Amino acid sequence: MTNTSATHGNAFKKVMFFFGVIAISEVGFSSLCPNNVATTTTYFVPKMSDYCKGSKPCARFRKQVRLQGSGTMPNGKLLTYTGKKINLGSCDTAFGASGNCLVPFISVAADPRYYSMGDIIQMPSLKGKTIHLPNGRTMVHPGYLIVQDTGGAIRGRNRFDFFTGSYGFTNRNNAFGAYGSDDTQMSDKNDCDSRKTFSVVRRGSGNYEQSLVAIEDALRSSGNQRQVASVQKTASGAR
């Protein structure tokens, strides 16, 4: 499995190590919002330079990598929670279970029992909201997200983990994080407000291409052409 975020869901689970085995428990694991209201949390990819002064991964950074699943290093490599180092190439975030580069504020992790890579989640409340991106640009959110990842604690038909790039939970620019507006905050899994109502656009369904184009147009408008390619590969099933 290429997923490097198997342990994410940072604020809501405990990660314990016992003879090299990761055990994951989530508070309220079976507690989900009703019907088509999403149960949401967020995860991010920490940067080593934000935690370490030296050229080697320090304890603080490694701790975040274990919680989030992976973290970026200055030499263009990704450190995974297993300790493996992966070349990022043209990707500037991390790789999801789809094998493709994750897209901030567009990629979500979902339960593979219910969702395939490339399925699109429509959340109308997000449409038109201005999102400040980690690369300094802004994006007008299309109201669609795409499944590109899974997670050890992401279980249930309406359970999603939203990827926020290098923005952590408490970053004030993180529209989905602790300081996000009431319209966009997605970090509280106990918040079952109706604004989180969603529907699913399955890959290959009649309106899939239209939904995919809306995501692509939003990314192009914000100058993120490389991320368009990642979304297209996931949508086509390419790895």
Secondary structure, 3 states (H helix, E strand, C coil): CCCCCCCCCHHHEEEEEECCEEEEEECCCCCCCCCCECEEEEECCCEHHHCCCCCCCCHHHHHHHHHHCEEECCCCEEEECCCCEEECCCCCCCECCCCCECCCCCEEEECCCCCCCCCEEECHHHCCCEEECCCCCEEECCCEEEEEECCCCCCCCCEEEEECCCCCCCCCCCCCCCCCCCCCCCCCCCCCCHHHECEEECCCCCCHHHHHHHHHHHHHHCCCHHHHHHHHHHHHCCC
